[in-house]
Amino acid sequence: MKVTPTALPEVLLLEPRVFGDDRGFFMESWNARTFGEATGLDVSFVQDNHSYSTRNVLRGIHYQVVRPQGKLVRAVTGAVFDVAVDLRRSSPTFGRWVGYELSAQNRLQMWIPPGFGHGFVVVSESADFLYKTTDYWIGQYDRTVRWNDPTIGIDWPLQGAPVLAAKDAGAPLLAAADAFP
């Protein structure tokens, strides 16, 4: 596994080893030992999530203010532009973001640690998106920061207006949102 640090040092871009031939390919999408050796992190996942979305569906920026989740994310069909936002008020990178295209073709994964918000927009016709989480989803702790907050300034690669859930369209700006200490 190749690990590439991002502009937010705790957020990692992961490239698994892929073995391919004329029949197709094989890769380990998750191996605790390999992940730990490559990243120095010891994480346990308790929940796997799968979402399907069509072009321009934008989900996020989501996080849990209590019992925050670390997430290992990837697209298994199609392509998404995936974003992590530092929501730790005490961090020197508070409010900064990184984003990468994750696709079925490039097979890249992103590690988003607890304390960061997460979102993505589908940039292909459709996408199946998988993510493993280090804690369970707990509705009462679920929070969202506005996807287009100008103080964060995410450069979303949209083709027209995004398709949003009501909670994402009406989310608070970062200045008014619950965040981490």
LOLUMTOR-252668 format. One line per 2 residues: number of its first residue (from 1); their letters; for each residue x, y, z of N, C-alpha, C, O, CB. Coordinates in nm, 3 decimals. Each point is the difference from the previous one (the first is absolute). Glycine has a CB too. Layout:
<balums>
NUM> a> X/Y/Z/X/Y/Z/X/Y/Z/X/Y/Z/X/Y/Z | ...
</balums>
This chain:
<balums>
1> mk> 0.085/-0.116/0.000/-0.085/0.116/0.000/0.090/0.124/0.000/0.094/0.011/0.078/-0.281/-0.136/0.044 | 0.154/0.215/-0.212/0.072/0.128/-0.005/-0.084/0.103/0.076/-0.120/0.013/-0.024/0.231/-0.070/-0.201
3> vt> -0.046/0.130/0.316/-0.066/0.101/0.080/0.056/0.136/-0.038/0.121/0.021/0.003/-0.159/-0.184/0.187 | -0.051/0.256/-0.226/0.041/0.135/-0.036/-0.063/0.097/0.100/-0.122/0.009/0.010/0.143/-0.071/-0.255
5> pt> 0.064/0.136/0.319/-0.056/0.102/0.089/-0.063/0.112/-0.084/0.037/0.021/-0.115/0.135/-0.075/0.293 | -0.267/0.124/-0.119/-0.067/0.110/-0.068/0.040/0.132/0.068/0.080/0.000/0.093/-0.274/-0.151/-0.160
7> al> 0.138/0.260/0.021/0.025/0.130/0.062/-0.053/0.005/0.144/0.043/0.085/0.078/-0.054/0.022/-0.304 | -0.080/-0.196/0.260/-0.044/-0.018/0.139/0.066/-0.130/0.046/-0.047/-0.108/-0.034/-0.179/0.231/0.001
9> pe> 0.334/-0.114/0.110/0.086/-0.116/0.026/-0.070/-0.126/0.049/0.046/-0.111/-0.029/0.124/0.275/0.078 | -0.280/-0.150/0.026/-0.069/-0.119/0.052/-0.085/-0.069/-0.105/-0.033/-0.118/0.015/0.031/0.225/0.207
11> vl> -0.034/-0.036/-0.330/-0.079/-0.058/-0.108/0.097/-0.065/-0.098/0.097/0.063/-0.044/-0.283/0.111/0.069 | 0.161/-0.300/-0.057/0.093/-0.076/-0.084/-0.069/-0.049/-0.127/-0.116/-0.041/0.003/0.242/-0.028/0.202
13> ll> -0.053/0.072/-0.314/-0.044/-0.059/-0.126/0.069/-0.135/-0.012/0.123/-0.008/0.010/-0.160/0.237/-0.121 | -0.041/-0.334/0.091/0.053/-0.137/-0.001/-0.018/-0.063/-0.136/-0.106/0.011/-0.063/0.054/-0.033/0.307
15> ep> 0.157/-0.043/-0.290/-0.006/-0.072/-0.127/0.035/-0.146/0.025/0.116/-0.034/0.022/-0.053/0.244/-0.153 | -0.164/-0.297/0.128/0.026/-0.142/0.025/0.077/-0.063/-0.116/-0.004/0.048/-0.113/-0.204/-0.060/0.253
17> rv> 0.277/-0.096/-0.109/0.068/-0.075/-0.107/-0.107/-0.074/-0.080/-0.088/-0.065/0.057/0.302/0.038/0.082 | -0.205/0.039/-0.270/-0.097/-0.063/-0.090/0.076/-0.098/-0.089/0.102/0.034/-0.060/-0.255/0.171/0.063
19> fg> 0.102/-0.326/-0.009/0.060/-0.103/-0.083/-0.098/-0.028/-0.113/-0.110/-0.050/0.023/0.240/-0.053/0.172 | -0.090/0.135/-0.318/-0.091/-0.016/-0.112/0.061/-0.081/-0.113/0.121/-0.008/-0.015/-0.224/0.223/0.076
21> dd> 0.015/-0.275/-0.138/0.038/-0.069/-0.123/-0.120/0.003/-0.093/-0.095/0.076/0.023/0.263/-0.227/0.098 | -0.166/0.070/-0.226/-0.109/0.006/-0.098/-0.134/-0.049/0.054/-0.102/0.017/-0.067/0.273/-0.051/-0.107
23> rg> -0.174/-0.025/0.293/-0.125/-0.044/0.062/-0.066/0.109/0.083/-0.119/-0.006/0.028/0.210/-0.223/-0.024 | -0.012/0.331/0.035/-0.051/0.104/0.088/0.106/0.039/0.100/0.117/0.014/-0.035/-0.351/-0.100/0.008
25> ff> 0.193/0.105/0.153/0.097/0.040/0.103/-0.041/-0.056/0.135/-0.113/-0.045/0.020/0.165/0.254/-0.148 | 0.044/-0.205/0.220/-0.022/-0.035/0.139/0.071/0.106/0.085/0.110/0.044/-0.033/-0.129/-0.294/-0.019
27> me> -0.046/0.289/0.162/0.063/0.090/0.097/-0.061/-0.024/0.136/-0.116/-0.040/0.011/0.162/0.212/-0.190 | 0.032/-0.147/0.283/-0.053/0.002/0.135/-0.051/0.141/0.024/0.078/0.095/-0.003/0.080/-0.277/0.086
29> sw> -0.287/0.197/-0.059/-0.054/0.132/0.028/0.019/0.037/0.146/0.001/0.118/0.035/-0.168/-0.148/-0.219 | 0.183/-0.068/0.270/0.027/0.025/0.141/0.079/-0.115/0.060/-0.037/-0.116/-0.015/-0.173/0.251/0.033
31> na> 0.318/-0.101/0.049/0.080/-0.096/0.075/0.056/0.078/0.119/0.081/0.090/-0.018/-0.023/-0.233/-0.190 | -0.100/0.108/0.329/0.038/0.076/0.119/0.152/0.005/0.018/0.054/0.105/0.034/-0.270/-0.172/0.072
33> rt> 0.283/-0.043/-0.129/0.146/-0.003/0.019/0.069/0.091/-0.102/0.088/0.078/0.036/-0.105/-0.314/0.053 | -0.023/0.225/-0.217/0.061/0.082/-0.104/-0.026/0.148/0.026/0.090/0.083/-0.014/-0.117/-0.271/-0.150
35> fg> -0.096/0.222/0.200/-0.036/0.139/0.030/0.085/0.053/0.116/0.055/0.110/-0.008/-0.290/-0.152/-0.074 | 0.244/-0.036/0.188/0.078/0.042/0.117/0.147/0.019/-0.033/0.061/0.098/0.043/-0.223/-0.219/0.100
37> ea> 0.220/0.028/-0.218/0.141/0.011/-0.037/0.025/0.120/-0.091/0.102/0.068/0.013/-0.079/-0.317/0.009 | -0.116/0.276/-0.112/0.019/0.109/-0.097/-0.027/0.138/0.060/0.061/0.098/-0.042/-0.126/-0.258/-0.137
39> tg> -0.027/0.168/0.278/-0.041/0.130/0.053/0.045/0.026/0.143/0.004/0.116/0.043/-0.198/-0.131/-0.193 | 0.228/-0.090/0.224/0.031/0.015/0.142/-0.124/0.014/0.086/0.009/0.030/0.119/0.204/0.076/-0.185
41> ld> -0.331/-0.129/0.007/-0.126/0.014/0.071/-0.058/-0.136/0.035/0.012/-0.096/-0.077/-0.055/0.312/-0.042 | -0.019/-0.224/0.234/-0.070/-0.122/0.042/-0.148/0.035/0.011/-0.043/0.060/0.098/0.248/-0.150/0.029
43> vs> -0.282/0.053/-0.228/-0.143/0.033/-0.001/-0.083/-0.128/-0.007/0.042/-0.101/-0.055/0.008/0.321/-0.058 | -0.168/-0.211/0.171/-0.097/-0.109/-0.007/-0.126/0.056/-0.063/-0.049/0.105/0.041/0.147/-0.222/0.163
45> fv> -0.150/0.047/-0.301/-0.123/0.043/-0.066/-0.117/-0.079/0.055/0.010/-0.121/0.023/0.116/0.184/-0.231 | -0.239/0.007/0.228/-0.118/-0.064/0.058/-0.121/0.003/-0.094/-0.100/-0.067/0.026/0.185/0.130/0.198
47> qd> -0.076/0.014/-0.332/-0.116/0.015/-0.089/0.050/0.023/-0.142/0.094/0.076/-0.022/-0.236/0.017/0.211 | 0.077/-0.158/-0.285/0.024/0.025/-0.142/-0.125/0.063/-0.059/-0.111/-0.045/0.026/0.273/-0.150/-0.042
49> nh> -0.144/0.300/-0.063/-0.110/0.070/-0.064/0.019/-0.002/-0.151/0.112/0.000/-0.050/-0.142/0.148/0.252 | -0.082/-0.148/-0.273/0.001/-0.003/-0.147/-0.105/0.100/-0.046/-0.117/-0.011/0.037/0.194/-0.234/-0.049
51> sy> -0.036/0.341/-0.068/-0.098/0.092/-0.057/0.010/-0.004/-0.152/0.108/-0.018/-0.056/-0.097/0.167/0.260 | -0.124/-0.132/-0.268/-0.008/0.010/-0.146/-0.057/0.138/-0.029/-0.099/0.041/0.061/0.068/-0.295/-0.096
53> st> 0.093/0.324/-0.058/-0.047/0.134/-0.036/0.024/0.024/-0.148/0.081/-0.066/-0.063/-0.034/0.149/0.296 | -0.120/0.014/-0.286/0.015/0.037/-0.140/0.077/0.132/-0.011/0.025/0.068/0.099/-0.240/-0.190/-0.158
55> rn> 0.250/0.157/-0.066/0.081/0.119/-0.026/-0.052/0.123/0.077/-0.121/0.024/0.006/0.176/-0.117/-0.232 | 0.038/0.167/0.282/-0.024/0.126/0.071/-0.068/-0.016/0.136/-0.030/0.100/0.065/0.015/0.005/-0.286
57> vl> -0.010/-0.229/0.265/-0.045/-0.016/0.139/0.118/0.034/0.088/0.109/-0.054/-0.014/-0.280/-0.128/-0.046 | 0.147/0.274/0.152/0.103/0.044/0.094/-0.046/-0.035/0.140/-0.109/0.039/0.042/0.184/0.150/-0.195
59> rg> 0.008/-0.262/0.223/-0.032/-0.043/0.137/0.106/0.059/0.093/0.119/-0.026/-0.017/-0.230/-0.189/-0.064 | 0.067/0.294/0.179/0.095/0.051/0.097/-0.014/0.149/0.019/-0.079/0.069/-0.065/0.234/-0.250/0.004
61> ih> -0.077/0.224/0.148/0.115/-0.050/0.073/-0.052/-0.060/0.132/-0.055/0.073/0.083/0.215/0.102/-0.191 | -0.142/-0.306/0.128/-0.058/-0.071/0.114/0.106/-0.039/0.102/0.117/-0.021/-0.033/-0.298/-0.065/-0.117
63> yq> 0.137/0.077/0.275/0.086/-0.045/0.109/-0.087/-0.025/0.123/-0.116/0.039/0.004/0.316/0.092/-0.095 | -0.143/-0.197/0.191/-0.066/-0.020/0.129/0.077/0.078/0.104/0.119/-0.021/0.019/-0.204/-0.209/-0.085
65> vv> 0.015/0.321/0.133/0.065/0.088/0.097/0.039/-0.075/0.128/0.097/0.038/0.066/-0.227/0.153/-0.160 | 0.058/-0.295/0.129/0.033/-0.090/0.110/0.021/-0.137/-0.063/-0.069/-0.037/-0.094/-0.065/0.171/0.270
67> rp> 0.229/-0.209/-0.124/0.037/-0.130/-0.058/0.031/0.017/-0.149/-0.062/-0.064/-0.085/-0.084/-0.057/0.255 | 0.244/0.207/-0.201/0.036/0.025/-0.140/0.050/-0.126/-0.069/0.060/-0.088/0.063/-0.003/0.324/-0.003
69> qg> -0.082/-0.242/-0.188/0.037/-0.116/-0.080/0.123/0.027/-0.084/0.011/0.106/-0.063/-0.251/-0.175/0.059 | 0.331/-0.026/0.002/0.101/-0.005/-0.105/-0.062/-0.075/-0.116/-0.080/-0.091/0.021/0.275/0.096/0.144
71> kl> -0.160/0.033/-0.288/-0.060/-0.064/-0.117/0.107/-0.038/-0.102/0.090/0.079/-0.028/-0.302/0.052/0.066 | 0.200/-0.249/-0.092/0.081/-0.044/-0.114/-0.097/-0.011/-0.116/-0.091/-0.082/0.002/0.264/-0.046/0.142
73> vr> -0.154/0.212/-0.247/-0.100/0.015/-0.105/0.057/-0.034/-0.137/0.119/0.014/-0.025/-0.232/0.162/0.161 | 0.023/-0.223/-0.226/0.041/-0.030/-0.137/-0.123/-0.012/-0.089/-0.110/-0.029/0.048/0.317/-0.089/0.035
75> av> -0.187/0.139/-0.211/-0.105/-0.021/-0.100/0.026/-0.135/-0.067/0.113/-0.029/-0.041/-0.141/0.280/0.001 | -0.076/-0.333/0.029/0.017/-0.131/-0.065/-0.061/-0.002/-0.140/0.034/-0.086/-0.081/-0.036/-0.022/0.306
77> tg> -0.088/0.201/-0.254/-0.042/0.025/-0.138/-0.006/0.151/-0.016/-0.031/0.072/0.096/-0.102/-0.291/-0.113 | 0.162/0.267/-0.102/-0.006/0.142/-0.026/0.112/0.077/0.067/0.105/-0.056/0.033/-0.348/0.033/-0.056
79> av> 0.219/0.153/0.044/0.102/0.088/0.056/-0.065/0.108/0.085/-0.109/0.048/-0.031/0.259/-0.092/-0.166 | -0.082/0.080/0.304/-0.044/0.108/0.088/0.118/0.093/0.024/0.116/-0.040/-0.009/-0.290/-0.108/0.120
81> fd> 0.142/0.273/-0.079/0.100/0.092/0.054/-0.025/0.000/0.150/-0.104/0.045/0.046/0.118/0.102/-0.259 | 0.083/-0.198/0.288/-0.014/-0.025/0.142/0.075/0.106/0.080/0.112/0.037/-0.036/-0.137/-0.284/-0.008
83> va> -0.036/0.297/0.151/0.054/0.113/0.075/0.004/-0.031/0.149/-0.092/-0.060/0.055/0.004/0.216/-0.230 | 0.196/-0.112/0.240/0.013/-0.002/0.145/0.026/0.143/0.046/0.079/0.072/-0.061/0.009/-0.312/0.062
85> vd> -0.155/0.282/0.108/0.014/0.134/0.056/0.039/-0.013/0.146/-0.065/-0.072/0.076/-0.106/0.168/-0.238 | 0.277/-0.027/0.202/0.043/-0.002/0.140/-0.098/0.082/0.084/-0.016/0.120/-0.022/0.259/-0.146/-0.048
87> lr> -0.309/-0.039/0.165/-0.100/0.066/0.084/0.045/0.010/0.146/-0.084/0.013/0.090/-0.093/-0.097/-0.244 | 0.307/0.078/0.177/0.056/0.010/0.135/0.043/0.145/0.023/0.100/0.045/-0.054/-0.023/-0.289/0.049
89> rs> -0.154/0.315/0.087/0.027/0.144/0.021/0.141/0.028/0.050/0.055/0.106/-0.028/-0.296/-0.077/0.078 | 0.302/-0.121/0.023/0.135/0.020/0.053/0.109/-0.034/-0.102/0.118/0.019/0.028/-0.208/-0.069/0.198
91> sp> 0.052/0.002/-0.342/0.098/-0.041/-0.102/0.048/0.119/-0.082/-0.079/0.090/-0.030/-0.030/-0.315/0.020 | 0.236/0.226/-0.026/0.049/0.107/-0.088/-0.060/-0.007/-0.140/0.011/0.095/-0.077/0.201/-0.094/0.208
93> tf> -0.273/-0.114/-0.165/-0.063/-0.014/-0.133/-0.153/0.002/0.009/-0.068/-0.045/-0.092/0.268/-0.086/0.017 | -0.253/0.184/0.186/-0.145/0.008/0.017/-0.064/0.071/-0.120/0.044/0.108/-0.040/-0.016/-0.106/0.291
95> gr> -0.132/-0.064/-0.306/-0.074/0.059/-0.113/0.063/-0.023/-0.135/-0.058/0.039/-0.102/-0.019/0.129/0.259 | 0.194/-0.230/-0.162/0.062/-0.030/-0.130/-0.051/-0.134/-0.050/-0.048/-0.083/0.077/0.254/0.214/-0.015
97> wv> -0.196/-0.150/-0.193/-0.052/-0.120/-0.064/0.101/-0.058/-0.098/0.090/0.070/-0.047/-0.321/0.018/0.074 | 0.215/-0.216/-0.056/0.068/-0.067/-0.110/-0.105/-0.080/-0.076/-0.099/-0.045/0.058/0.321/0.033/0.068
99> gy> -0.199/-0.005/-0.255/-0.093/-0.078/-0.081/0.074/-0.075/-0.110/0.097/0.050/-0.056/-0.277/0.115/0.105 | 0.131/-0.285/-0.078/0.061/-0.085/-0.102/-0.109/-0.076/-0.073/-0.106/-0.029/0.056/0.317/0.007/0.079
101> el> -0.186/-0.009/-0.260/-0.091/-0.088/-0.073/0.031/-0.143/0.038/0.114/-0.046/-0.011/-0.133/0.210/-0.182 | -0.084/-0.234/0.237/0.007/-0.143/0.029/-0.090/-0.068/-0.102/-0.114/0.042/-0.019/0.160/-0.007/0.269
103> sa> 0.005/-0.138/-0.316/-0.079/-0.063/-0.105/0.023/-0.151/-0.003/0.094/-0.052/0.059/-0.084/0.264/-0.191 | -0.099/-0.278/0.061/0.017/-0.143/-0.023/0.128/-0.025/-0.079/0.063/-0.104/0.016/-0.314/0.069/-0.011
105> qn> 0.287/0.128/-0.090/0.120/-0.018/-0.083/0.129/0.023/0.076/0.094/-0.079/-0.012/-0.228/0.149/-0.183 | 0.142/0.037/0.275/0.127/0.025/0.070/0.012/-0.077/0.131/0.109/-0.014/0.054/-0.107/0.240/-0.158
107> rl> -0.114/-0.277/0.155/-0.005/-0.085/0.120/0.060/0.066/0.124/0.035/-0.069/0.096/-0.022/-0.126/-0.247 | 0.000/0.327/0.150/0.053/0.071/0.116/-0.101/-0.003/0.114/-0.121/-0.006/-0.021/0.257/0.154/-0.130
109> qm> -0.083/-0.143/0.273/-0.080/0.008/0.121/0.049/0.120/0.080/0.113/0.044/-0.017/-0.152/-0.296/0.020 | -0.046/0.305/0.082/0.041/0.110/0.086/-0.033/-0.033/0.144/-0.110/-0.047/0.031/0.076/0.213/-0.218
111> wi> 0.131/-0.143/0.276/-0.020/-0.014/0.143/-0.034/0.138/0.055/0.078/0.095/-0.014/0.082/-0.293/0.030 | -0.277/0.208/0.047/-0.047/0.125/0.060/-0.013/-0.027/0.150/-0.091/-0.071/0.043/-0.034/0.146/-0.257
113> pp> 0.216/-0.019/0.293/0.000/-0.031/0.142/-0.112/0.069/0.077/-0.062/0.094/-0.051/0.306/-0.125/0.035 | -0.272/-0.014/0.138/-0.096/0.070/0.085/0.043/0.147/0.015/0.119/0.031/0.004/-0.173/-0.246/0.120
115> gf> -0.045/0.304/-0.116/0.029/0.142/0.011/-0.009/0.074/-0.133/0.018/0.121/-0.007/0.127/-0.175/0.199 | -0.172/-0.022/-0.297/-0.010/0.058/-0.134/-0.141/-0.022/-0.054/-0.061/-0.104/0.025/0.308/0.065/-0.066
117> gh> -0.298/0.136/-0.034/-0.125/-0.017/-0.072/0.029/-0.067/-0.133/0.112/0.004/-0.050/-0.212/0.198/0.162 | -0.003/-0.263/-0.168/0.016/-0.074/-0.125/-0.116/0.028/-0.094/-0.115/0.011/0.043/0.243/-0.189/0.078
119> gf> -0.096/0.189/-0.248/-0.102/0.016/-0.102/0.052/-0.043/-0.135/0.121/-0.016/-0.020/-0.222/0.202/0.149 | 0.009/-0.205/-0.223/0.041/-0.034/-0.136/-0.109/0.042/-0.097/-0.116/0.015/0.036/0.254/-0.208/0.047
121> vv> -0.096/0.211/-0.209/-0.093/0.024/-0.109/0.031/-0.101/-0.109/0.117/-0.030/-0.028/-0.137/0.278/0.083 | -0.085/-0.302/-0.117/0.017/-0.099/-0.107/0.034/0.074/-0.129/-0.074/0.089/-0.043/-0.089/-0.251/0.155
123> vs> 0.274/0.124/-0.174/0.046/0.066/-0.123/-0.015/-0.089/-0.123/0.035/0.040/-0.111/0.125/0.091/0.249 | -0.211/-0.251/-0.120/-0.030/-0.090/-0.111/-0.153/-0.012/-0.011/-0.073/0.062/0.076/0.293/-0.192/-0.044
125> es> -0.266/0.050/-0.126/-0.145/-0.018/-0.016/-0.065/-0.047/0.129/-0.108/0.045/0.037/0.143/-0.096/-0.278 | 0.033/-0.042/0.310/-0.044/-0.048/0.131/0.122/-0.057/0.071/0.106/-0.018/-0.061/-0.342/-0.033/-0.024
127> ad> 0.221/0.024/0.214/0.111/-0.056/0.077/-0.053/-0.080/0.118/-0.098/0.037/0.064/0.245/0.154/-0.133 | -0.079/-0.301/0.095/-0.018/-0.076/0.123/0.119/0.035/0.089/0.115/-0.015/-0.040/-0.245/-0.176/-0.076
129> fl> 0.100/0.237/0.236/0.101/0.051/0.091/-0.006/-0.081/0.129/-0.106/-0.015/0.059/0.093/0.248/-0.159 | 0.129/-0.284/0.143/0.008/-0.082/0.121/0.084/0.071/0.103/0.101/0.062/-0.032/-0.127/-0.272/-0.102
131> yk> -0.015/0.199/0.259/0.085/0.050/0.106/-0.014/-0.083/0.126/-0.110/-0.038/0.041/0.094/0.266/-0.139 | 0.131/-0.252/0.157/0.011/-0.070/0.127/0.012/0.107/0.108/0.068/0.100/-0.020/0.041/-0.307/-0.087
133> tt> -0.175/0.186/0.221/0.006/0.100/0.107/0.050/-0.062/0.131/-0.021/-0.118/0.027/-0.166/0.243/-0.136 | 0.254/-0.042/0.188/0.057/-0.046/0.126/-0.097/0.009/0.117/0.030/-0.047/0.110/0.190/0.117/-0.195
135> dy> -0.337/-0.010/0.062/-0.104/0.001/0.101/-0.135/-0.007/-0.072/-0.008/0.023/-0.120/0.152/0.112/0.284 | -0.246/-0.166/-0.090/-0.133/-0.014/-0.057/-0.061/0.137/-0.030/0.035/0.099/0.064/-0.065/-0.314/0.060
137> wi> -0.060/0.219/-0.221/-0.075/0.123/-0.027/-0.101/0.015/0.112/-0.075/-0.093/0.031/0.106/0.075/-0.284 | -0.033/0.137/0.314/-0.093/0.030/0.109/-0.068/0.131/-0.037/0.061/0.107/0.005/0.081/-0.228/0.171
139> gq> -0.267/0.112/-0.212/-0.075/0.113/-0.053/0.005/0.126/0.084/0.012/0.110/-0.055/-0.156/-0.274/-0.047 | 0.136/0.152/0.233/-0.004/0.119/0.085/0.133/0.077/-0.003/0.003/0.117/0.038/-0.169/-0.233/0.107
141> yd> 0.274/0.052/-0.188/0.131/0.066/-0.007/0.037/0.041/-0.142/0.105/0.061/-0.022/-0.034/-0.193/0.221 | -0.155/0.099/-0.294/0.027/0.030/-0.141/-0.007/0.150/-0.024/-0.095/0.066/0.042/0.003/-0.290/-0.110
143> rt> 0.192/0.277/0.001/0.006/0.143/-0.031/0.041/0.019/-0.145/0.057/-0.089/-0.063/-0.001/0.143/0.302 | -0.086/0.065/-0.290/0.035/0.035/-0.137/0.045/0.145/-0.004/-0.057/0.086/0.068/-0.108/-0.254/-0.160
145> vr> 0.267/0.195/0.013/0.044/0.136/-0.030/-0.036/0.027/-0.145/0.010/-0.088/-0.085/0.182/0.080/0.257 | -0.234/0.130/-0.201/-0.044/0.037/-0.135/0.108/-0.032/-0.103/0.116/0.037/0.015/-0.260/0.144/0.082
147> wn> 0.103/-0.250/-0.202/0.090/-0.046/-0.106/0.069/0.115/-0.073/0.111/-0.017/-0.051/-0.257/-0.183/0.025 | 0.082/0.317/0.021/0.056/0.112/-0.076/0.040/0.116/0.090/-0.003/0.116/-0.043/-0.137/-0.185/-0.151
149> dp> 0.176/0.040/0.317/0.043/0.104/0.093/0.119/0.075/-0.060/0.103/-0.061/-0.028/-0.185/-0.074/0.228 | 0.070/0.266/-0.220/0.109/0.075/-0.064/0.128/0.006/0.085/0.108/0.018/-0.055/-0.281/0.117/-0.060
151> ti> 0.162/-0.150/0.247/0.122/0.002/0.081/0.081/-0.128/-0.018/0.121/0.001/0.020/-0.237/0.146/0.146 | 0.051/-0.257/-0.202/0.072/-0.124/-0.032/0.046/0.006/-0.145/0.116/-0.030/-0.029/-0.253/-0.101/0.198
153> gi> 0.048/0.168/-0.259/0.037/0.023/-0.140/0.030/-0.124/-0.082/0.094/0.000/-0.080/-0.006/0.212/0.158 | -0.165/-0.316/-0.060/0.023/-0.122/-0.078/-0.029/0.027/-0.147/-0.103/0.058/-0.035/0.043/-0.203/0.234
155> dw> 0.151/0.103/-0.284/-0.014/0.016/-0.144/-0.062/-0.128/-0.057/0.069/-0.085/-0.056/0.132/0.244/0.046 | -0.332/-0.171/0.025/-0.071/-0.120/-0.046/-0.004/-0.003/-0.153/-0.032/0.102/-0.061/-0.109/-0.103/0.272
157> pl> 0.173/-0.111/-0.274/-0.007/-0.010/-0.146/-0.142/-0.034/-0.046/-0.027/-0.111/-0.047/0.269/0.038/0.042 | -0.331/0.168/0.019/-0.140/-0.022/-0.033/-0.028/0.029/-0.147/0.063/0.086/-0.062/-0.125/-0.027/0.297
159> qg> -0.032/-0.133/-0.289/-0.053/0.025/-0.134/-0.145/0.040/0.018/-0.091/-0.081/-0.016/0.251/-0.086/-0.097 | -0.182/0.294/0.146/-0.134/0.047/0.031/-0.020/0.004/0.150/0.095/-0.011/0.077/-0.181/-0.082/-0.292
161> ap> -0.039/0.108/0.256/-0.033/0.009/0.141/0.012/-0.138/0.066/-0.034/-0.101/-0.062/-0.120/0.296/0.016 | 0.201/-0.199/0.172/0.008/-0.129/0.068/-0.139/-0.049/0.041/-0.092/0.079/0.017/0.321/-0.019/0.066
163> vl> -0.242/-0.190/-0.069/-0.121/-0.062/0.052/0.028/-0.027/0.148/0.090/-0.076/0.035/-0.156/-0.031/-0.261 | -0.012/0.173/0.312/0.027/-0.001/0.144/-0.116/-0.055/0.080/-0.116/0.016/-0.038/0.265/0.177/0.005
165> aa> -0.118/-0.257/0.145/-0.101/-0.033/0.100/-0.036/0.129/0.073/0.079/0.094/0.003/0.008/-0.333/0.025 | -0.205/0.244/0.030/-0.044/0.119/0.073/0.098/0.035/0.112/0.028/0.117/0.022/-0.266/-0.174/-0.075
167> kd> 0.291/-0.044/0.123/0.092/0.029/0.111/0.129/0.063/-0.050/0.061/0.080/0.071/-0.158/-0.271/0.057 | 0.141/0.157/-0.248/0.122/0.058/-0.055/-0.026/0.141/-0.053/0.084/0.089/0.017/-0.002/-0.318/-0.076
169> ag> -0.196/0.250/-0.004/-0.034/0.132/-0.054/-0.017/0.102/0.112/0.034/0.117/-0.018/-0.146/-0.227/-0.179 | 0.060/0.068/0.312/-0.026/0.092/0.110/0.102/-0.005/0.112/-0.025/0.051/0.109/-0.211/-0.072/-0.166
171> ap> 0.350/-0.041/0.032/0.102/-0.015/0.105/0.058/0.135/0.041/0.004/0.093/-0.081/0.049/-0.321/-0.007 | -0.007/0.239/0.212/0.061/0.126/0.043/0.138/0.020/-0.062/0.066/-0.094/-0.043/-0.192/0.077/0.258
173> ll> 0.166/0.141/-0.219/0.136/0.034/-0.039/0.095/-0.044/0.111/-0.042/-0.020/0.114/-0.039/0.217/-0.253 | 0.207/-0.212/0.107/0.099/-0.047/0.097/0.002/0.085/0.126/0.010/-0.054/0.110/0.126/-0.033/-0.300
175> aa> -0.146/0.218/0.177/0.006/0.090/0.117/-0.110/-0.030/0.101/0.019/0.023/0.119/0.081/0.152/-0.265 | -0.214/-0.226/0.101/-0.112/-0.028/0.089/-0.016/-0.149/0.030/-0.088/-0.037/0.078/-0.024/0.238/-0.168
177> ad> 0.194/-0.285/0.031/-0.017/-0.144/0.014/0.067/-0.052/0.128/0.095/0.060/0.051/-0.103/-0.080/-0.301 | -0.045/-0.090/0.300/0.070/-0.072/0.106/0.129/-0.054/-0.061/0.000/-0.055/-0.110/-0.218/-0.009/0.232
179> af> 0.326/0.081/-0.052/0.128/-0.051/-0.049/0.071/-0.066/0.117/-0.052/-0.004/0.112/0.069/0.184/-0.292 | 0.101/-0.231/0.155/0.079/-0.065/0.103/0.089/0.103/0.067/0.036/0.101/-0.061/-0.040/-0.320/-0.066
181> p> 0.039/0.195/0.253/0.090/0.095/0.070/0.132/0.016/-0.073/0.087/0.076/0.044/-0.193/-0.138/0.174
</balums>
